[in-house]
Structure formats: C-alpha cells, structure tokens
Amino acid sequence: MLKKISFALFSSGFAFSAPQLLAQPAPAAAEQYAYAAPCESVQPESRRLKLLQAKPKQSAKIIEQFWQDIAQQGTPLAEKIDAQNSRIIFLWRGAMHNVRLIGGPSNDHEWLTRLPNTDIWFKEAIVDSRFIGSYSFAVDLPNVEGYLSHYCPHLNPELKESRAQRRAVLQVQKLDPFNPQTYLPLSDASGLRNENYTALDNAPAFANPKDFPGLASPEVKSYTLNSKLLHNQRTVQIYQSKRTNPKQDYVTAIFFDGRQYADLLQVPKALDILVSQGKLPPIQAVFVSAPDDAQRPKELTPNAEFTAFFGQELLPWIDRHLPAERNKRKTVLLGSSLGGLSSAYLALKYPQEISHAVPLSGSFWWQAQETDLPNGMSKIIRAQPHQPKQHWFISANSYESSRNNNGLSILETSPAVAADLRAKGHDVAYKSYIGGHSYAIWQVTLQEALLHFFAE
C-alpha cells in the first residue's frame, strides 16, 4: 500500500513549464503498437500484471476494467514482497512508440515495456519499503540521430545514447495522470519543475506543509542582489519564524537553490510548523538562487570567483538584511547535489562564519583534476590545516550509485568525505536514506539535520 502524503520537489537542474495531466486515451488497436513489439521480451513479475496477462485474448473490456480499477486505486502500484521489500510498478496508458520513466528509484531515464496486445506500459523495481521519491514520464520520444530507429535500444548495449537524445525527454515530459500527488498545482506557471511523488508504507515521517492546509504560509520577503564580483544578479528570499523568548538567539539557515526550497518545498511553512510545535528554536532562513540554470553549475562547482562572492558580498548582504542578528555559532549552510558540494566547500573556506553544514547528496564525485583521489573534496579536506570545529550532517541515498561503475558516485564518496572530516576533528553525522537523487528525500533530510543540531 502506498502512503498518501504530500510534499514538494526535484533534483536541481533545468526548469520548464509544469506539464499537464492528460485526458485518458481510449485503447487502440493492437496493430498500432507494432513498433514496440521487441520490448515485450521483458516479462512482468507483478502479480496484478501476470493475472491480466494470463487472461485469454485480453479483450478490450478486460483492459478497460483494468484501467478503471487503476484510476480508482492510483499509481504507482506497490506489492509487498516481504517485511522489508516491495515491488513498485509504474504504469502508462496508450503510448504509440515508447515511454521512459524519468526519476523513480534509479534517477535515470528507464524504458517501460508494453504488455502484448494491450495499451499497458509498465516498469517494475524492487525497493526497500522505506522508499520515497519522485518521477514523471517521457512519452513517444522524438528520434534524434537515429538512436530510436532500433527497436528498444536499451536492449542493445552496442548503441550509445547522445546527450541530445537524452535531453529530448524535456520535449515530451508528462505527469502521471493516475497519481494526483504532485509538487505544484497543475496550473502553476512558475517554471519550476513539477513531478509526481510517492512514498511507501515505511517512508520516514516529516513536517509536511500540505498536512496543515489551515495554517497560513508565513511571509517570505524577496530581494534582488547585484554582484559586482560576478557581474550578475540573483533572487534572495528571507523568512523569519516567531520568537516567544526575546533572549533566545535565532538559528540562521542559508539554502542554495533557494527557489526550490522556498517555493517548491515550502520550507518556510515547514519551519513554522516545527518551531510552533516546540521542536526547533526560532529560525531565520535565507534562500539563495542562481541567476539562471546555465550559471548554476558554474557557480556551485568550487571556484575562486564564487568563493569570493560568498565571503565578500553574500554574507555581508545577508547580515545587513536579516531581521535578527546572525549568531555565527548557529549559522547553517545547506545545499543539495552541486549545492551540497558547494555548501561543504564554502563551509570549510569560511569556518568563522559557518558553524554547521548540511550537504544533501553532495556531488562529491567532483574532481578538479582526474588525479584528485579518492575525490576532490576529500583531497581538499586532507590538505587543510587545523581549523575550528564545525558540525556536519552528510547524507546520501541508496540509489545514488555510479552509472559508470567507477566508484566516484554520491553514495560511495559521501562516507569518505564524512570520515575525512571526522579525522580533522569535526563533529559529523552521516546517514543514508532509501531513494534516489530527489527533493522528496532532501525535504526529509534537511528537517532531520536541523533537529539533530538544534532540537529543543
């Protein structure tokens, strides 16, 4: 059984207009699906799909009843395998040529298979029942450079997919019409990336803003910061919780990829909930966004220019605009993916300003040079002289392993970074979660990190 939860997401990167739910297509004649036939060599393991496959001739009436049941039950399907594991089944109805699952457990672009003589496309995965994640679909991808002229190219290891073909998913990306759980309303025009999300029965709990519809969203002020060093400008948003005790210092949390955390995940409202419940002390949060998607990887990969901007422009700007004085012994720097890498790097560069760091799925596969081993961040940490003790909460997720099998993945490098920080005398907590490279988990992790540091 899927846990009906609501929260908001996706791994940082490009943005586009939110896709809309599609009207349900009627079943098409079987001959229309000839293109997909070779993909049908993948057989379902799902009990539900096996029973359907065993029915004689799979009449249109049987298939229509299947989809009516799915519309009522919702997707993805989940089947318990044992006390710890479940089979999760993603479904799409009625594609003509191909369907890809974007995100999901693997955080990759995985091909769905068509059940022969039906309009049912499926992709299965066995996951720990603590899984939480997000996904969307790409339906009937355009053929770029002839890659899709081969039936089911994923079955042919000789074929190499180009970057242009992989990015073609953006042209045909769709939400799951059988899953009402989305990060943003279907009418959203913010350009933030919308997705479906799902959580299995044993997924971790967290303060979910959508569980408090009667609680008003707190005020978040938006500013424009102009940088003379970087010759650009960016949006910075600031939130402050209430404080019942005037003698109590505020915790200050600085987030990279700010719009995703402030607007997509509604972190200010989540913090309001935790503070009002007495679980966190008063907190003020600063959400820093990149000027655009093209600048983000340039800025958040360790470099001298952004390091200077952070110390000489951003931190002084924050101190001038925060509603309460910043306690440098209670200042947390948070980021995910490349934002996690940058958070770790800048925390080490400014130990007098940053007391706590939370790299969420940090891109610790990064190397300034190929000879940087075991990874670029470990090399930096090991070369550092003694500096003030900092507090760290580092996370990586179970499906964040290397696609190239070279060991330089988030899952493999994050424990190494944690160990190197401990060896330098820092206070380090490391935790691995069940899921992929997704804001679905990062929303849980950031709350656990703040509670780990500052729980009342």
C-alpha positions in Angstrom: 0.0 0.0 0.0 1.2 3.5 -0.8 1.3 6.1 1.9 -0.8 9.1 0.8 1.5 12.0 1.6 2.1 15.4 0.2 5.3 17.4 -0.1 7.2 19.2 -2.7 10.4 18.7 -5.2 13.1 17.6 -7.8 16.7 17.3 -8.1 18.2 20.6 -9.2 18.9 21.4 -12.8 16.9 22.7 -15.7 13.5 24.3 -15.3 10.5 24.2 -17.6 6.7 24.8 -17.5 4.8 22.3 -15.5 3.3 19.5 -17.7 -0.4 19.0 -17.6 -2.4 15.8 -16.8 -3.6 14.2 -20.0 -7.1 13.0 -20.7 -7.3 9.2 -20.7 -6.8 7.8 -24.2 -9.1 5.1 -25.4 -7.5 1.7 -26.1 -6.1 1.5 -29.6 -5.9 -1.5 -32.0 -3.1 -3.9 -31.2 -1.5 -3.4 -34.7 -0.8 0.2 -33.9 1.8 -0.9 -31.4 4.0 -3.0 -33.7 6.9 -0.6 -33.1 7.1 -1.7 -29.5 7.0 -5.4 -30.1 10.6 -6.3 -29.3 10.4 -4.6 -25.9 7.8 -7.2 -24.9 10.6 -9.6 -24.2 10.6 -8.1 -20.7 8.1 -10.1 -18.7 6.2 -8.6 -15.7 6.7 -10.0 -12.2 3.8 -8.1 -10.7 1.0 -10.4 -9.5 -1.5 -8.0 -11.0 0.0 -7.9 -14.4 0.6 -11.6 -14.5 -3.0 -12.3 -13.8 -4.0 -9.9 -16.5 -1.5 -11.4 -19.0 -3.0 -14.8 -18.4 -6.5 -13.9 -19.4 -7.5 -15.2 -22.8 -7.2 -12.7 -25.7 -7.1 -9.8 -23.2 -10.3 -8.3 -24.6 -10.9 -4.6 -24.7 -13.5 -5.0 -21.9 -10.9 -6.6 -19.6 -8.3 -3.9 -20.3 -10.8 -1.1 -19.8 -11.8 -2.6 -16.5 -8.1 -2.8 -15.5 -7.7 1.0 -16.2 -10.9 1.8 -14.3 -9.5 0.0 -11.3 -6.2 1.8 -11.7 -7.9 5.2 -11.9 -9.7 4.4 -8.6 -6.6 2.9 -6.8 -4.0 5.3 -8.1 -0.4 4.7 -9.2 2.3 3.6 -8.9 1.2 0.2 -7.6 3.1 -1.4 -4.7 3.1 -5.1 -3.9 4.7 -6.3 -0.7 7.4 -9.0 -1.2 8.4 -9.5 2.4 8.7 -7.5 5.6 11.4 -5.2 4.2 10.9 -5.1 0.4 8.1 -4.1 -2.1 7.7 -4.2 -5.8 6.7 -0.8 -7.2 5.1 -0.7 -10.6 4.9 2.4 -12.7 2.2 2.4 -15.5 1.4 4.5 -18.6 -1.6 4.1 -20.9 -1.6 4.3 -24.6 1.8 5.4 -26.0 2.4 4.7 -29.6 6.1 4.0 -29.7 7.9 4.3 -26.4 7.7 5.5 -22.8 10.5 6.4 -20.4 10.4 6.7 -16.6 12.2 9.9 -15.5 13.5 9.8 -12.0 12.0 7.0 -9.9 14.3 4.7 -7.9 17.2 4.9 -10.3 17.0 8.6 -11.1 17.7 7.7 -14.7 15.7 7.5 -17.9 14.4 4.0 -17.9 12.3 2.3 -20.6 8.8 1.0 -20.0 7.6 -2.3 -21.6 4.3 -2.8 -23.3 2.2 -5.7 -22.3 1.5 -7.6 -25.5 -1.9 -6.9 -27.2 -2.7 -4.1 -24.7 -2.2 -0.4 -24.2 -0.5 -1.0 -20.9 3.1 0.1 -20.5 4.9 -0.9 -17.3 8.2 -0.6 -15.4 8.9 -2.5 -12.2 11.5 -2.1 -9.5 12.1 -3.9 -6.2 12.7 -1.3 -3.4 13.0 -1.2 0.3 9.6 -0.3 1.7 11.1 2.9 3.2 11.4 4.3 -0.4 10.3 7.8 -1.0 10.8 9.5 -4.4 9.5 11.4 -7.4 9.1 10.8 -11.1 7.5 11.7 -14.4 7.3 10.2 -17.9 8.6 10.9 -21.4 6.1 9.6 -23.9 6.9 8.9 -27.6 10.3 10.5 -27.7 11.4 12.1 -30.9 14.1 10.2 -32.8 17.4 12.1 -32.6 20.4 11.0 -34.7 18.7 7.7 -35.5 19.0 6.3 -32.0 15.4 5.2 -31.9 15.4 3.6 -35.3 16.5 0.5 -33.5 13.6 -1.2 -31.7 14.0 -0.9 -27.9 17.6 0.5 -27.9 18.0 -0.3 -24.2 18.2 -4.0 -25.2 21.2 -3.3 -27.4 24.3 -2.4 -25.4 26.1 -1.5 -28.6 24.0 1.6 -29.0 25.2 4.8 -27.4 22.7 7.4 -26.5 23.7 11.0 -27.2 23.2 13.9 -24.8 20.8 15.4 -27.4 18.7 12.2 -27.3 18.6 12.1 -23.5 17.6 15.7 -23.3 14.8 15.0 -25.8 12.7 13.9 -22.8 12.1 17.5 -22.0 10.0 17.9 -25.2 7.6 15.1 -24.2 7.6 15.0 -20.4 4.3 14.2 -18.8 2.9 13.8 -15.3 1.3 10.5 -14.3 -2.5 11.0 -14.8 -3.3 8.3 -12.3 -1.3 9.9 -9.4 -2.8 13.1 -8.0 0.2 13.7 -5.8 2.3 16.5 -7.4 4.6 19.1 -6.0 2.9 22.1 -7.7 -0.7 22.7 -8.9 -1.3 21.8 -12.5 -1.9 25.4 -13.2 1.5 26.5 -11.9 3.4 28.8 -14.3 6.5 29.4 -12.2 8.8 27.4 -14.4 9.8 25.2 -11.5 10.0 21.5 -12.3 6.8 19.7 -11.4 6.7 16.0 -10.7 4.6 13.2 -9.2 5.8 11.8 -5.9 5.2 8.6 -3.9 6.1 7.1 -0.6 5.8 3.5 0.6 4.4 2.5 3.9 7.6 2.7 5.9 8.9 6.0 4.4 10.3 8.4 7.0 7.9 11.0 8.6 8.5 14.8 8.4 6.6 18.0 9.0 4.6 18.2 5.8 3.2 21.7 5.0 0.3 20.1 3.0 -0.8 18.3 6.1 -1.7 21.8 7.6 -4.0 23.4 5.0 -5.5 25.7 7.6 -2.1 27.1 8.5 -1.3 30.2 6.5 2.0 30.4 4.7 4.5 32.7 6.5 5.8 35.9 5.0 8.8 35.5 2.8 10.5 38.7 1.5 12.2 38.7 -1.9 15.2 40.8 -2.8 17.5 41.2 -5.8 21.2 41.0 -5.0 23.5 42.6 -7.6 27.1 41.3 -7.6 29.9 43.4 -8.7 32.3 40.5 -8.5 30.3 38.1 -10.6 28.6 40.8 -12.8 25.2 39.3 -12.4 22.1 39.5 -10.1 20.1 36.9 -8.3 17.0 36.5 -6.1 17.4 36.1 -2.4 14.4 35.3 -0.2 14.3 35.7 3.6 12.0 34.1 6.2 11.9 34.5 9.9 9.9 32.5 12.5 8.3 33.9 15.6 10.3 34.1 18.8 8.5 33.7 22.2 11.6 34.3 24.3 13.3 37.6 23.4 16.6 36.3 24.9 16.7 33.3 22.5 19.1 33.6 19.6 17.9 32.8 16.1 19.4 29.9 14.1 20.3 31.1 10.6 19.9 28.7 7.7 21.3 29.6 4.3 20.0 27.5 1.4 21.4 27.2 -2.1 18.9 26.5 -4.9 16.7 28.8 -2.9 13.5 28.9 -5.0 13.3 25.1 -5.0 13.4 25.1 -1.2 11.3 28.2 -0.5 8.6 27.8 -3.2 8.6 24.1 -4.3 9.1 22.5 -0.9 7.5 25.3 1.2 10.4 25.1 3.7 9.3 28.3 5.4 6.0 26.8 6.3 7.6 23.6 7.4 10.0 25.5 9.7 7.0 27.5 11.1 5.4 24.1 12.0 8.5 22.8 13.7 9.0 26.0 15.7 5.4 26.2 16.7 5.5 22.6 17.9 8.5 23.5 20.1 10.8 21.1 18.2 13.1 23.8 16.9 14.3 27.1 18.3 13.4 30.3 16.4 14.9 30.2 13.0 15.5 32.6 10.1 16.2 31.2 6.6 17.9 32.7 3.6 17.2 31.2 0.2 19.8 32.0 -2.4 19.1 31.2 -6.1 21.4 31.1 -9.1 20.9 33.8 -11.8 19.8 31.1 -14.2 20.2 27.4 -14.9 23.3 27.9 -17.1 25.1 29.8 -14.3 24.2 27.3 -11.5 26.8 24.6 -12.3 29.5 27.3 -12.9 28.8 28.9 -9.6 28.3 25.8 -7.4 31.4 23.9 -8.6 34.3 25.0 -6.3 35.9 28.1 -7.8 37.6 31.2 -6.7 35.1 33.7 -8.1 32.0 32.3 -6.3 34.1 31.8 -3.1 34.9 35.5 -3.1 31.3 36.4 -3.8 30.1 34.3 -0.9 32.5 35.8 1.6 32.8 39.4 0.4 29.3 40.1 -1.0 26.7 37.5 0.0 27.4 37.1 3.7 27.7 40.9 4.3 24.5 41.4 2.4 22.7 38.7 4.5 23.9 40.4 7.7 22.5 43.7 6.5 19.1 42.3 5.6 18.4 39.7 8.2 15.7 40.8 10.6 17.7 39.5 13.6 21.4 39.5 14.2 23.1 36.4 12.9 24.8 34.2 15.5 27.9 32.8 13.7 27.9 29.8 16.1 24.4 28.9 14.9 24.7 29.5 11.1 23.9 26.5 8.9 24.8 26.2 5.2 22.6 23.8 3.3 22.5 22.6 -0.3 21.7 19.5 -2.4 23.6 17.9 -5.3 26.0 20.6 -6.6 24.6 22.8 -3.9 25.8 20.2 -1.4 29.2 20.2 -2.9 29.4 24.0 -2.7 28.0 24.0 0.9 30.8 21.7 2.0 33.5 23.6 0.2 32.4 27.1 1.4 31.8 25.9 4.9 35.5 24.9 5.0 36.6 28.1 3.4 34.7 30.2 6.0 34.8 28.4 9.3 34.5 31.6 11.3 31.2 32.4 9.5 29.6 28.9 9.1 29.3 26.7 12.2 27.1 23.9 10.7 27.0 22.4 7.2 24.4 20.1 5.6 25.5 18.7 2.2 22.4 16.8 0.9 23.5 14.2 -1.7 26.6 16.4 -2.3 28.2 15.9 -5.7 31.4 14.6 -4.2 32.3 12.7 -7.4 33.7 16.1 -8.4 37.4 16.3 -9.2 39.3 19.4 -10.1 41.7 17.0 -11.8 41.4 13.4 -12.6 44.3 12.7 -10.2 42.2 14.0 -7.2 41.6 10.9 -5.2 39.6 9.5 -3.6 37.6 12.5 -4.7 38.1 16.3 -5.0 36.5 17.2 -1.6 38.5 14.5 0.3 41.7 15.9 -1.2 40.8 19.4 -0.1 39.9 18.3 3.5 43.1 16.2 3.9 45.2 19.1 2.8 43.7 21.6 5.2 45.5 22.8 8.3 43.8 22.7 11.7 40.7 24.9 11.9 37.7 25.5 14.2 35.4 22.5 14.9 32.3 22.5 12.8 29.1 20.4 12.9 28.2 18.4 9.8 25.2 16.3 8.7 26.0 14.5 5.5 23.5 12.3 3.6 23.5 10.1 0.5 20.7 7.9 -0.8 20.6 4.2 -1.7 20.2 4.6 -5.4 22.8 7.3 -5.9 25.5 4.9 -7.1 27.7 5.4 -10.1 26.3 4.7 -13.6 29.9 4.4 -14.8 30.8 1.9 -12.0 34.0 3.9 -11.3 33.3 4.4 -7.6 33.1 8.1 -7.8 29.4 8.4 -7.0 27.5 10.2 -4.3 26.8 7.0 -2.4 30.4 5.9 -2.5 32.1 9.2 -1.9 29.9 10.7 0.8 31.1 8.3 3.6 34.7 9.0 2.6 34.1 12.8 3.0 32.4 12.2 6.3 35.4 10.1 7.5 37.9 12.7 6.4 36.1 15.4 8.3 36.0 13.3 11.4 39.7 12.7 11.1 40.1 16.5 11.2 38.2 16.8 14.5 34.8 17.8 13.2 31.5 16.6 14.6 30.0 14.6 11.8 26.7 12.7 11.4 26.3 10.6 8.3 23.0 9.0 7.2 21.9 7.1 4.1 18.2 7.1 3.0 16.2 4.8 0.8 15.6 6.6 -2.5 17.2 8.4 -5.4 18.6 11.9 -6.2 15.4 13.8 -5.2 14.0 16.7 -3.3 11.5 14.1 -2.0 14.2 12.9 0.4 16.0 16.1 0.8 13.0 17.7 2.4 13.0 14.9 5.0 16.8 15.1 5.4 17.1 18.9 6.0 14.5 18.6 8.8 16.3 15.8 10.4 19.6 17.7 10.2 18.1 20.8 11.8 16.5 18.7 14.6 19.8 16.8 15.0 21.6 20.1 15.6 19.1 22.2 17.4 16.1 20.1 18.7 14.6 21.8 21.7 
